[in-house]
């Protein structure tokens, strides 16, 4: 479905010294700077998977997406999507894919979304019956029936994003590229988008490639993660394996009504709050239940919780200390 | 084939809807520069002619005003502002959506040009009717008039191919409007839109015959004014020039799109 071999993308930009003299100098002398956005990237994604591309800003996620969709040309290496070379951009290939960019609108800004949908219907040669059925189904799922006839520029970001998704799925793509689809959305809108993608995937089984800085998106949708750091692939595997990337310990936090004895927790790398009423510990899966029972028995616990999003902590640690990946 | 035509038609419809969403802006965009340019030229020539009996290079004042009024009609019929959107699509990265949709960038912009042109045709019609009503213009021969209109629409296509080229320059340049403005000024001058070609020195007239410039304004004005002698040469020049622009635009697109980095998206 998607296959890359030794894929490389370099960007060349030019340095300019500040001020008017710098501008004059740049007329005849410019220093070129080459940035390796993607380096010797190998990847294979079979059909039907939801894969999360993770990495810090500038890691190369979006560059990869752009190469997969044929928007930019690789500097070297091979990329094949659905048996096509994306950069040839033949119309047959374009009919099979869809791209949603959270930061860029695909819909026409000055007209109601329904007009854009009609245009997309014509571009993808969708029959009247299919169009009607898909619009009704998706509008209901996304709860946007009332928004279809409002000018896109008048919609909120969340509303617009729902319609963007709808527009991109109208032709039933075999691969859906989602580049930060929930960026800037409130929690309710994020949930709605996630639920929609999940139910759409369950029904039609397209391959989904997702980039997001929100780990809730990744946790809720992806079965496989690919981590990109500095343009290189640093991890590729199931989400469960990623969660155990820096050890399999669980993170548990306790809140106490009165200050407990700190010695009791010393074996589990405790992190105490300033007032000493809250502690966070790292504990193995096996020890988790007996230890929690002991704590509940011995101290006045007002609340306790296990970590909900281990991948968020792991991402944070890897972004701060990328060398941890070398130690694996 | 029908599905393909439908794509073009739907794109034109979207373009119409978008243009109509900003009606005043559209009218000002089409009429503003053309009318200002027209009134400047009319005032200039009225100053140069001492009285109604003065004849300069075969033109009396009335003929000169006819010449300038036909020039206005040609501008309204032929010069669209589509190139601005085109370069902004590239500069702001909106081009990405055309790369993903199964309808090419050039197809989208050509369809948009056709819809812009059709609305502009309507505005040109109103202006022409007004000029005829005010007796500023007369139609010498109805057949020549229709030939002139068709010829001007062809000039419009040539202008579009040029605007497409300047728009594609956005792959290399952050701003393309200066390039467009300079080109427009040069063409306006050399095509006879400001000064009729007989006013040019003889050597310049001989040189200009071998360029596409006279075919853009001077030839259609002559057709409207009842002289078909330059028609075939004008048509040939336009076809060759358009063919040349199509080849250049294809090459520039291929080169530019390879450089496109879609930065910041």
Contacts between the chains, C-beta under 8 A, distances in Angstrom:
chain1	res1	chain2	res2	distance
A	11	B	261	5.6
A	11	B	263	7.7
A	62	B	265	7.0
A	66	B	96	7.7
A	66	B	262	5.5
A	66	B	265	7.7
A	69	B	99	7.3
A	69	B	100	5.7
A	70	B	99	6.1
A	70	B	100	7.6
A	71	B	96	5.1
A	71	B	99	5.0
A	71	B	100	7.2
A	71	B	260	7.4
A	71	B	262	5.3
A	72	B	260	6.2
A	72	B	261	6.3
A	72	B	262	5.8
A	73	B	257	7.7
A	73	B	258	5.1
A	89	B	99	6.2
A	91	B	102	4.1
A	94	B	99	8.0
A	94	B	100	6.0
A	94	B	101	6.5
A	94	B	102	4.3
A	95	B	102	5.0
A	97	B	100	6.8
A	98	B	100	7.3
A	99	B	96	7.5
A	99	B	100	4.9
A	101	B	96	7.4
A	101	B	265	6.3
A	103	B	265	6.6
A	104	B	93	6.6
A	104	B	94	7.5
A	104	B	96	6.9
A	104	B	97	7.8
A	104	B	265	5.5
A	106	B	97	4.9
A	106	B	100	8.0
A	108	B	14	6.0
A	108	B	18	6.6
A	110	B	17	7.6
A	110	B	18	4.9
A	110	B	21	4.5
A	110	B	22	7.3
A	111	B	14	6.4
A	111	B	17	5.0
A	111	B	18	6.1
A	111	B	21	6.9
A	115	B	13	7.9
A	115	B	14	6.3
A	115	B	17	6.1
A	116	B	14	7.5
A	118	B	10	6.4
A	119	B	10	4.9
A	119	B	11	6.6
A	119	B	13	7.8
A	119	B	14	5.3
A	120	B	101	7.4
A	121	B	10	7.9
A	122	B	3	7.6
A	122	B	6	5.0
A	122	B	7	4.9
A	122	B	9	7.8
A	122	B	10	4.0
A	122	B	11	7.9
A	123	B	7	5.7
A	123	B	10	7.8
A	123	B	101	5.1
A	123	B	102	5.7
A	123	B	103	4.7
A	124	B	102	6.5
A	125	B	3	4.9
A	151	B	21	7.7
